[in-house]
């Protein structure tokens, strides 16, 4: 559906492969034992120069480091949760190319749906130094806290004090958005391939988006960007 090819990746913690588009790595897919009964889900990883320092900052700010940091073939990784329970990854390794190099099929941005976007912005800003104006720009736009770098949106935080009410029954989580040429065609393709539409396509300030489920129930968004 996204034009990906695949190549083997490190399998220290089980079967794993990298998704590649036009020679550029855009995602990773790992397998866990069915007996663990984990739901299928995408994990947003944030890059850092020092995974141990980031892990310490998470703990200092009432987050939780669940795994790591651990060394693996491509660097060091950790899994953590923020104070509101949203899980995310930390990755220390060789930086990859920016998503703009792959206009279709790449991760465009990640969006946190949470009960308090401003509290989340304070947490992530301190943990990852997003409050450094020489590297990043943060702003309030379209009911979201936006993180920008290099002239493009890298992440957004949505919920709480916005006009749209946050559903307290839904656990805070990061959502991934993949670029596609046509969101409606992506939805049709997903259905043909055994997936389903979780939220119908709609126009947004960032382009036309649709939320989909893959064949195993994993949620993700497809977005046809404007501009």
C-alpha positions in Angstrom: 0.0 0.0 0.0 2.9 2.4 0.8 5.3 1.1 -1.9 7.7 -0.5 0.7 10.3 -3.1 0.1 11.9 -5.0 3.0 15.4 -6.0 4.1 16.6 -8.0 7.1 17.3 -6.1 10.4 18.8 -7.0 13.7 17.0 -9.9 15.3 18.4 -9.8 18.9 14.9 -9.6 20.3 13.0 -11.6 17.7 12.2 -11.4 13.9 12.7 -7.9 12.6 12.9 -6.2 9.2 13.3 -2.7 7.9 10.9 -1.1 5.5 12.6 0.7 2.6 11.2 3.2 0.1 13.4 4.3 -2.9 16.5 3.0 -1.0 15.6 5.0 2.2 14.7 3.3 5.4 11.3 4.5 6.5 10.1 2.1 9.3 10.8 -1.1 11.1 8.6 -4.1 11.8 9.2 -6.5 14.7 7.5 -9.7 15.7 6.6 -10.6 19.3 5.4 -14.0 20.5 1.6 -14.5 20.1 1.5 -15.8 23.7 2.4 -12.3 24.9 -1.0 -11.1 23.6 0.3 -7.6 22.8 -1.9 -5.5 20.5 -0.4 -4.6 17.2 0.8 -1.0 17.3 3.3 1.4 15.9 5.9 3.0 18.2 7.2 6.5 17.6 11.0 6.7 18.3 12.7 10.0 19.0 16.4 10.3 18.1 19.0 11.5 20.6 22.7 11.8 21.0 22.6 10.3 24.5 19.9 7.7 25.4 21.1 7.5 29.0 20.7 11.2 29.5 17.2 11.1 28.0 16.2 8.2 30.2 17.4 10.1 33.3 15.3 13.1 32.2 12.2 10.9 31.7 12.5 9.6 35.3 13.2 13.0 36.8 10.0 14.3 35.2 7.7 11.5 36.5 7.8 9.5 33.3 8.8 5.8 33.3 11.6 4.0 31.5 10.2 0.5 30.8 13.1 -1.0 28.8 16.7 0.0 28.5 18.6 1.8 27.3 20.0 -1.3 25.6 22.6 -1.7 22.9 21.7 -3.3 19.6 23.2 -3.4 16.1 22.2 0.1 15.0 22.7 2.0 18.3 21.0 2.1 21.7 17.3 2.1 22.4 14.9 2.6 25.3 11.1 2.3 25.7 9.4 4.7 28.0 6.0 6.3 28.9 5.2 9.9 29.6 3.4 11.0 32.8 0.0 10.6 31.1 0.8 7.0 30.0 1.6 7.5 26.3 4.5 5.1 25.2 7.4 6.1 23.0 10.9 5.0 22.1 14.3 6.6 22.3 16.9 5.8 19.7 20.6 6.7 19.8 22.3 5.9 16.5 23.3 7.2 13.1 20.8 9.8 12.0 18.6 8.8 9.0 17.5 11.0 6.1 14.7 13.5 6.5 11.3 12.3 5.4 11.1 14.9 2.7 13.5 12.8 0.7 10.8 10.2 0.3 7.6 12.2 -0.7 5.4 9.1 -0.6 5.4 6.2 1.8 7.5 7.8 4.5 6.5 8.9 8.0 5.5 12.5 7.8 5.0 13.2 11.4 3.7 11.7 14.7 0.9 13.1 16.7 0.3 12.7 20.4 -3.4 12.4 21.4 -3.5 13.2 25.1 -5.6 14.8 27.9 -3.3 17.8 28.3 -1.2 18.9 25.3 0.5 21.7 27.2 1.6 19.5 30.0 2.9 17.0 27.4 4.7 19.8 25.6 6.5 20.7 28.8 7.5 17.1 29.4 8.8 16.4 25.9 10.3 19.8 25.6 12.5 19.2 28.7 13.3 15.6 27.9 14.4 16.2 24.3 15.3 19.9 24.5 12.6 20.9 22.1 12.6 24.2 23.9 16.0 25.1 22.2 15.0 27.8 19.7 18.3 27.3 17.8 17.1 23.8 16.8 13.3 23.8 17.0 10.3 26.1 16.8 7.1 25.4 18.8 3.8 27.1 18.2 0.1 26.7 18.8 -1.8 26.2 15.6 -5.1 24.4 14.6 -5.8 23.3 18.2 -2.4 21.7 18.5 1.1 22.3 19.9 3.3 21.9 16.9 7.0 21.1 16.9 8.9 22.3 13.8 12.4 21.8 12.6 14.1 22.6 9.3 10.9 24.3 8.1 8.6 21.3 8.5 6.3 19.9 11.1 8.0 17.0 13.0 5.4 16.3 15.7 2.1 17.6 17.1 0.4 17.3 20.5 -3.3 17.4 20.6 -5.9 17.3 23.3 -7.1 18.7 26.6 -7.5 22.5 26.4 -8.6 22.4 22.7 -12.0 23.0 21.4 -12.3 19.3 20.5 -13.0 17.3 23.7 -10.6 14.5 24.5 -12.2 11.2 25.2 -11.1 10.1 28.7 -11.8 6.5 27.8 -9.0 6.5 25.2 -5.5 6.1 26.6 -3.0 8.8 25.4 -0.9 7.5 22.6 1.3 8.6 19.7 -0.2 8.2 16.2 1.9 7.8 13.0 1.1 9.5 9.7 2.4 8.1 6.4 2.5 10.2 3.2 0.4 9.0 0.3 -0.5 10.7 -3.0 -4.2 10.2 -2.5 -5.8 9.4 0.9 -9.1 8.1 -0.6 -7.2 5.7 -2.9 -5.0 4.6 0.1 -8.2 3.7 1.9 -9.5 1.7 -1.0 -6.1 -0.1 -1.3 -6.1 -0.9 2.4 -9.5 -2.5 2.1 -8.4 -4.5 -0.9 -5.4 -5.8 1.0 -7.5 -7.0 4.0 -7.3 -3.8 6.2 -10.2 -1.5 7.1 -11.1 2.1 7.5 -11.1 3.2 11.2 -12.0 6.9 10.5 -13.3 8.1 7.2 -11.2 10.5 5.1 -11.5 14.2 5.8 -9.9 17.5 4.9 -7.6 19.0 7.5 -5.3 22.0 7.5 -2.5 19.5 6.9 -4.1 17.7 3.9 -6.6 15.0 3.4 -6.2 12.2 6.1 -7.8 8.8 6.8 -7.2 6.5 9.7 -6.7 2.9 8.8 -6.3 -0.5 10.4 -3.9 -3.1 8.9 -4.8 -6.8 8.7 -3.8 -7.4 12.3 -5.6 -4.3 13.7 -2.6 -1.9 13.9 -3.8 1.7 13.6 -2.1 4.3 11.4 -3.0 7.4 9.4 -2.5 8.1 5.7 -2.2 11.7 4.7 -2.1 13.4 1.3 -0.3 16.6 2.1 -1.2 20.0 0.5 1.5 22.5 -0.5 
